[in-house]
Structure formats: structure tokens, C-alpha cells
Amino acid sequence: MTERLTEEEREITHSIIGASIEIHRTLGPGLLESAYEECLAYELAERGLRVERQPGRPVVYKAVKLAVAYRPDLVVERTVVVELKTVERFIPVHTAQLLTYLKLEGLRVGLLLNFNSVLLMNGIQRVVL
């Protein structure tokens, strides 16, 4: 996976990471994923970014449209998919989930954020298609 980001992608991911660090410094680890999601959506909106929370997306499978087949945690500015976790550590299925969401959304950039990390910087994984 190449790490070549456009200027817009770089600015958006920078804002997401900055907001996430602020939330983690304030609240620390140990809360439910939904609490961090709510806070991050609020922080990003406060920073002037357009955020979709848990947008239900359809998938067409063998000519059958499944009304809500997946729900990314956040889609920011129709540019970056954000998946939040509160786990001991990332495992390969977390990355696979984000890759699937990126492909289905037709986007290139995603962030996995693990708010259960003692230091959030150790719980950030950027994925670029």
C-alpha cells in the first residue's frame, strides 16, 4: 500500500488524528467505542468538517440489493473512512474490514483508531489504497 496522499487527504487525516488525540488526552482509554465515536464526530464538526456517522450502505449481491450491508463508523468529507476500536491491539481482520469499506465506498484513505491504547499514537493505523 502506497502512502501517497493528496493535500486534501493529508489535511483531513491530520484533523482527524489531532481531534482523536485531544479526545484521548481528555477522556483516556476505557470507554465504549460509541462514546469515542460521538466525541470524534462532535470534534470534527466543530472543526468545520462534514461527518457521516454510521451511514448504512447497501451492497448488491447477485442482483439482490441488500438494504444495509455495512456501516462504517465515520466517513469524513466523503474522503476518509474512520473505524474506531477499543481493543487490546489491532488484528488483521480490523485492517481487512477497513479495506473492504474503502473499496465499497470507492475511497482511498482510511484510519483505524484504537482508543484503548495507553498512548493513542500507538493505536493509529493509516491505510491508503
C-alpha positions in Angstrom: 0.0 0.0 0.0 1.4 3.3 -1.0 1.3 6.3 1.3 0.8 9.0 -1.4 -1.9 11.3 -0.1 -3.4 14.3 -1.8 -3.2 17.6 0.0 -6.9 17.3 0.9 -6.5 13.8 2.2 -3.5 14.9 4.3 -5.3 17.8 5.8 -8.4 15.7 6.7 -6.4 12.9 8.2 -4.3 15.4 10.1 -7.5 17.0 11.6 -8.9 13.5 12.4 -5.8 12.5 14.2 -5.5 15.8 16.1 -9.1 15.6 17.2 -8.6 12.0 18.3 -5.6 12.8 20.3 -7.4 15.7 22.0 -10.3 13.3 22.9 -7.9 10.6 24.2 -6.0 13.1 26.3 -9.2 14.3 27.9 -11.0 11.0 28.4 -8.2 8.4 28.3 -8.8 4.8 27.4 -11.5 2.6 28.8 -14.8 3.9 27.4 -17.1 2.3 24.9 -16.3 2.7 21.2 -19.6 4.6 20.8 -18.5 7.3 23.3 -15.4 8.0 21.3 -17.3 8.0 18.1 -19.8 10.5 19.5 -16.9 12.8 20.7 -15.0 12.5 17.5 -18.0 13.3 15.3 -18.6 16.4 17.5 -14.9 17.5 17.4 -14.7 17.1 13.6 -17.9 19.1 13.1 -16.6 21.8 15.4 -13.5 21.9 13.1 -15.8 22.5 10.1 -15.6 19.0 8.7 -18.6 17.2 7.2 -19.1 13.9 9.1 -21.4 11.0 8.4 -21.9 8.7 11.4 -22.7 5.0 10.9 -24.1 5.6 7.4 -25.9 2.4 6.4 -24.8 1.4 3.0 -26.3 -1.1 0.6 -24.5 -3.9 -1.3 -25.6 -5.6 -4.4 -25.0 -9.3 -4.3 -26.1 -11.5 -7.3 -28.7 -8.9 -8.4 -30.1 -8.7 -4.9 -29.7 -5.3 -3.2 -29.1 -5.7 0.5 -30.5 -2.6 2.1 -28.0 -2.1 4.9 -25.0 -4.4 4.4 -22.3 -2.4 6.2 -21.9 0.7 8.4 -18.5 2.5 8.5 -18.1 4.3 11.9 -17.4 7.7 10.2 -17.0 9.0 6.7 -15.3 12.4 6.8 -15.7 14.8 3.9 -16.6 11.9 1.6 -12.8 11.3 1.6 -11.7 9.3 4.6 -13.3 6.3 6.3 -12.6 6.1 10.1 -13.0 2.9 12.0 -12.8 3.2 15.8 -11.8 0.4 18.1 -11.4 -0.2 21.8 -9.4 -3.4 21.7 -6.1 -4.7 23.3 -4.4 -4.5 19.9 -5.3 -4.4 16.2 -5.6 -7.8 14.5 -5.6 -8.5 10.7 -9.4 -8.6 10.5 -9.6 -4.9 11.6 -7.4 -3.9 8.6 -9.4 -6.2 6.3 -12.7 -4.6 7.5 -11.3 -1.1 6.7 -10.1 -2.2 3.3 -13.5 -3.6 2.5 -15.2 -0.4 3.5 -12.8 1.7 1.4 -13.4 -0.5 -1.7 -17.2 -0.4 -1.2 -17.1 3.4 -0.6 -14.9 4.0 -3.6 -12.4 5.9 -1.4 -8.6 5.6 -1.0 -7.8 6.6 2.6 -8.9 5.1 5.9 -7.9 5.4 9.5 -8.1 2.7 12.2 -8.1 4.4 15.7 -7.7 2.3 18.8 -8.8 4.4 21.8 -7.9 1.5 24.2 -4.2 2.3 23.7 -2.3 3.9 26.6 -0.7 6.3 24.0 -3.1 6.9 21.1 -0.3 7.4 18.7 0.4 3.7 19.1 -3.2 2.9 18.2 -3.4 4.7 14.8 -3.1 2.9 11.6 -3.5 4.7 8.2 -4.5 2.6 5.2 -4.1 4.0 1.7 -5.2 2.1 -1.4 
